[in-house]
Amino acid sequence: MTAPEATSTGDSVLGEFLADPRNLPLDLTTTVARCSKALGLQGAVIYLADLQQRQLAPLNEVAPTLPIDGSLAGWTYRTESLRVEESDLGGMTAWLPLVDGAERIGVLAVRSPALDPLTLRRGRTLAHLCAMMITSKRAFKDTYVRRARTKPMQLPAEMLRAYLPPRTIGTTHAVSTAVMEPAYEVGGDAFDHALTETTLHAGIMDAMGHDLASGLTTVVSLAACRNARRTGADLPDLVESVDAALSQWLPDQFCTAILAQLDLATGGLRWINCGHPAPLLLRDDRLLPAAMERDADPPLGLPAALSSTPRRVHEMDLEPGDRVLMYTDGVTEARTQNGGELGLDRFAEYVIRATAAGELAAETLRRLIHSVVDAQDNRLRDDATIVMFEWRPASR
């Protein structure tokens, strides 16, 4: 059989498989096995990144769990790039990233007697298919959730994480990524980001306390924010909606926050600071001191009690390649290996070095939050959350 005929036959079989309604209810492992066969591959295994992005857990529970730091599979996850090695079962194994949009989900191991361009193309097709299937089903497939956890989750964290968006979102014009620890006990911290055709919306919140009430405060704030945003509310009206929701439903609770909007075409940035640490601006591999420091308004839920003054909207224009860092004080107050606080300068320096080394934004935050957690033996004194977004407009 010639190469064009092999391509046509394999793709035709895969197309027929996907079009057959009898295959719709199949579990993902069975689907991958059958798709692999249809594509002429020896086999394929899905590995999902755990909640803290430290290991890759196989969906079929037969293959061993792999470390993200220190394995070829992990290298693929960290860089979103193809890696190839000889298989212990004979033939070759290709490690392919599982990415949906901008979000890293895990990796796909594809085995084949030989890895020619056709096989690799089919492997990438299968990886794209798997990523979309996982994203579409994980909201109701507890199997995926269990494989991504390494220990039981506390109730406040369970409630809060159900409302969080993907860790990373992006377009050709901007990317926003976030991390949050402690992964299984977090209560009051949260992040949010979303995209429209014209705007990147990003936010970070830190509710008073570290209990279920804190998590509930953050969840109500997130819901009110999204409800207003999805009706087209402008930034001041959006923040007012959150204030009103907290005042009505949780009058004794409040949270600090920054809510921001980035114009994807112009780089125009607008934000409101509700009693939160000021964001950091990184430009040309350096921190611009105090670039985004402004007088902060009262925390969300408190304006009626503290001030009748309208919320202040701050504005500035970003330059191509600018990165904005929003964080909770659990990050800068975290202890380093020598016992001192991380602080703003070290925090910014870490991101700057990673950026200069060409790291993906999501990988930079993954390694940064690990260094923070590891320095304190997984016992953070406070929740630690980071949101970083970057504006990268199309070249004119």
C-alpha positions, 0 to 999 in steps of 0.5 A: 500500500502506498503512503497516500493510500495508507493515509486515506485508509487510516483517516477514513477508518477514524472518521467512520469511528467518530461518526458512529453514534454507537461509540458516543457512550464509550469511556475514554480509555476504550475510545483511545484504544479503538482510535489507536487501532483505527489509526494503525498505532500499537497503542496509546495511554493518556496521562493527566497532570495532577492538581499540583502539577507534580506528576502525570497519572495514567488514566488506565491505572496500569502504567506507572505514574511519572514525575513532571520534573525528571521524565521525558513525559514531564519534559513534554508537559513542561514545554508542550513539545514532542519527545521520542524514545525507544519503548520497553515493549518494543518499537518507539514511544512518542510523547505528545502534549495534551493541550486544549486551547492554552490549557495543559491537561497532560500528555499522550504516549503513542506506541508504534513500530516506527515513528514516521511523519504519518504516524506522528501526524496521526498521533497529534490528531489523537492527542487533539481529540483526547484533549477536547474529550477530556475538557468536555467531560471532566465536569461530570466524570469523577474518574478524571478528577480522582486521577488528578488528586493525590489526597482527599480534598477539604470541603472549602477547597472542594466548593471553591475549586468547582467554580474556578476556570481553567488554569490557563486561557489565551489567544494569539493576542494574550495569555492568562495563567494562574496557580493556587496553593495549598491545593487541597485546603485553600479556603478564601483565595480565588482567581478568575479569567475569561475571554471575549472577542475583544477583551481579556478579563482577569481577577484575583480575590482573597476573602477574610478568614480561612474557613467555609465562610471564606470560601462561600464569600469568594464563590458568591463574589465569583458568581456575581462578577460573572453574572454582571460580566455576561450581561455586558456590565462595565467594570465599575458596574461589575464591581458594584454588583459584587458589592451588592451581592455580598452586602445582601447575602453575606453582610458580615463578610468581605474580600480584597480583590483586583478586577481587570480588563485588557483590550486585546487590540490596543493593550489598554488596561483598566482595573479596580483595586479593592483593598488588595496588594498592587499588581506588578508590571514586568517590561523588557525583563525588568520590574517597573517599580510602583508602575501600578500602585494606586490608592486602593478602594475598600474591599468588596462588600464594604463600600456602603459601610466605609465610604460612599465614594464611587469605585475608582477605575485605573488605566494604563497602556501596556506595551507588547510583551508586558506581563502583569502579576497579581498575587495574594499576600500569602505569596510575598509573605511566604518563607524562603529556604533561608527563612526570610520572606520571598518579598516583591523583589525576589518574586518578580526576579524569579518570573523575569529569569524564567521569562528570559529563559523562554519558559511558557508562562504557565510553566513559570508559575508552576515552578514558582509556586512549587518553590514557595510550597517546598521551602515551607515543607507544604505548610503554607502560613496563608493561601498563595495565589498568583495570576499572570497575564501577558499582552502579545499583539499581532505584529503590524 
